[in-house]
């Protein structure tokens, strides 16, 4: 086991599940508490790199980009908001929020590719849009310096 603080938060789920709305609310709540986290949105990063490849390799490249941006952020932590359909690509982040609010997204290829979490247990599974209390819990844990055990068997 290793122990890490909340410095790489992954908010993942199907397109249309509310990832961006949740991420922006979390980010704003952290800012309101004078906690500066970087925020990276999948669509904005794809636009920045002009990379709209949704093949397996394209999704791997995007996951790598999102992770590296979180690692390079000068803030104490970062929030990454993207589909991240493959469980193997999620493992590099250390805090997981699964937006499980819909059963099918608007893109059939993404629906087919998306793997529900099995090995990596989400820290929170959001099943509806009444999640303000969860955002408060996350902010509180970050403020208090909560440290999470990470199972190294996943690597």
C-alpha positions as CSV (number, residue, x, y, z in Angstrom):
1,X,0.0,0.0,0.0
2,X,1.0,3.6,-0.6
3,X,-0.7,6.7,0.7
4,X,-1.6,9.7,-1.4
5,X,-3.5,12.9,-0.9
6,X,-6.2,14.0,-3.4
7,X,-4.0,15.5,-6.0
8,X,-5.2,13.8,-9.2
9,X,-9.0,13.7,-9.2
10,X,-10.6,11.8,-12.1
11,X,-14.3,12.5,-12.9
12,X,-15.3,9.9,-15.5
13,X,-18.4,8.6,-17.1
14,X,-20.3,8.4,-20.3
15,X,-20.9,11.5,-22.4
16,X,-23.9,13.4,-21.1
17,X,-23.6,12.0,-17.5
18,X,-22.8,15.4,-16.0
19,X,-19.0,15.2,-15.6
20,X,-18.3,18.8,-16.6
21,X,-21.1,20.2,-14.5
22,X,-19.9,18.3,-11.4
23,X,-16.2,19.1,-12.1
24,X,-16.9,22.8,-12.4
25,X,-19.0,22.9,-9.2
26,X,-16.2,21.0,-7.4
27,X,-13.6,23.3,-8.8
28,X,-15.6,26.4,-7.8
29,X,-16.2,25.0,-4.3
30,X,-12.5,24.5,-3.8
31,X,-11.8,28.0,-5.1
32,X,-14.4,29.4,-2.6
33,X,-12.3,27.8,0.2
34,X,-9.0,29.3,-1.2
35,X,-7.9,25.8,-2.4
36,X,-6.4,26.2,-5.8
37,X,-6.7,23.2,-8.0
38,X,-6.1,23.0,-11.7
39,X,-9.1,21.9,-13.9
40,X,-8.8,20.1,-17.2
41,X,-11.8,19.4,-19.4
42,X,-11.5,16.7,-22.0
43,X,-13.2,18.7,-24.8
44,X,-11.0,21.8,-24.2
45,X,-7.9,19.7,-24.3
46,X,-8.9,17.9,-27.4
47,X,-9.6,21.3,-29.1
48,X,-6.2,22.6,-27.9
49,X,-4.4,19.7,-29.5
50,X,-6.8,19.4,-32.5
51,X,-7.0,15.6,-31.7
52,X,-10.4,14.1,-32.3
53,X,-9.3,10.5,-32.7
54,X,-11.6,8.2,-30.7
55,X,-9.9,5.0,-31.6
56,X,-8.3,3.0,-28.8
57,X,-4.9,4.6,-29.5
58,X,-6.5,8.1,-29.6
59,X,-8.3,7.5,-26.3
60,X,-5.0,6.3,-24.8
61,X,-3.2,9.4,-26.1
62,X,-5.9,11.7,-24.6
63,X,-5.7,9.9,-21.2
64,X,-2.0,10.3,-21.2
65,X,-2.4,14.0,-22.0
66,X,-4.9,14.5,-19.2
67,X,-2.7,12.7,-16.7
68,X,0.4,14.6,-17.6
69,X,-1.4,17.9,-17.3
70,X,-2.6,17.0,-13.8
71,X,1.0,16.0,-12.9
72,X,2.5,19.2,-14.3
73,X,-0.1,21.5,-12.6
74,X,1.6,23.9,-10.1
75,X,-1.4,23.8,-7.9
76,X,-1.6,21.3,-5.0
77,X,-3.9,19.2,-7.1
78,X,-5.9,18.9,-10.3
79,X,-9.3,17.8,-11.6
80,X,-9.6,15.9,-14.9
81,X,-13.0,15.6,-16.4
82,X,-13.3,13.1,-19.2
83,X,-14.9,9.8,-20.3
84,X,-11.8,7.7,-19.7
85,X,-13.6,4.6,-20.9
86,X,-11.0,1.9,-20.2
87,X,-10.3,0.9,-16.6
88,X,-6.6,0.5,-17.3
89,X,-6.4,4.2,-18.2
90,X,-7.9,5.3,-14.9
91,X,-5.3,3.7,-12.6
92,X,-2.8,6.6,-12.8
93,X,-5.2,9.0,-11.1
94,X,-5.6,8.6,-7.3
95,X,-9.2,9.7,-6.6
96,X,-12.2,8.5,-8.6
97,X,-15.6,9.9,-9.1
98,X,-17.9,7.9,-11.4
99,X,-20.7,9.8,-12.9
100,X,-23.1,6.8,-13.2
101,X,-26.2,8.9,-14.0
102,X,-27.1,7.4,-17.4
103,X,-27.0,3.9,-18.9
104,X,-26.3,5.0,-22.5
105,X,-24.5,8.1,-23.8
106,X,-25.0,9.8,-27.2
107,X,-22.2,7.9,-28.9
108,X,-22.6,4.2,-29.6
109,X,-18.9,3.5,-30.0
110,X,-18.2,5.1,-26.5
111,X,-21.1,3.1,-25.0
112,X,-19.5,-0.1,-26.3
113,X,-16.0,0.9,-25.2
114,X,-16.9,2.1,-21.7
115,X,-15.9,-0.3,-18.9
116,X,-17.7,-0.1,-15.6
117,X,-15.3,0.0,-12.7
118,X,-14.3,-3.4,-11.3
119,X,-10.7,-3.3,-10.1
120,X,-10.7,0.4,-9.2
121,X,-13.5,1.2,-6.8
122,X,-14.8,4.7,-7.2
123,X,-14.4,6.9,-4.1
124,X,-17.9,8.2,-5.1
125,X,-20.4,6.9,-7.5
126,X,-22.8,9.7,-8.5
127,X,-26.2,8.2,-9.5
128,X,-28.3,11.4,-9.7
129,X,-27.8,15.1,-10.0
130,X,-28.4,15.8,-6.3
131,X,-24.7,15.8,-5.3
132,X,-24.0,19.0,-3.6
133,X,-23.5,17.2,-0.3
134,X,-20.9,15.0,-2.0
135,X,-19.0,18.0,-3.3
136,X,-18.9,19.3,0.3
137,X,-17.5,16.0,1.6
138,X,-14.7,16.1,-1.0
139,X,-13.8,19.7,-0.2
140,X,-13.8,18.9,3.5
141,X,-11.5,15.9,3.0
142,X,-9.1,18.0,0.9
143,X,-9.1,20.8,3.5
144,X,-8.4,18.4,6.3
145,X,-5.5,16.8,4.3
146,X,-7.2,13.4,4.0
147,X,-4.7,10.7,2.7
148,X,-6.0,7.7,0.8
149,X,-4.5,4.2,0.7
150,X,-3.7,3.1,-2.8
151,X,-3.5,-0.6,-3.5
152,X,-0.2,-1.2,-5.4
153,X,-1.5,-4.5,-6.7
154,X,-3.5,-2.5,-9.3
155,X,-0.3,-1.3,-10.9
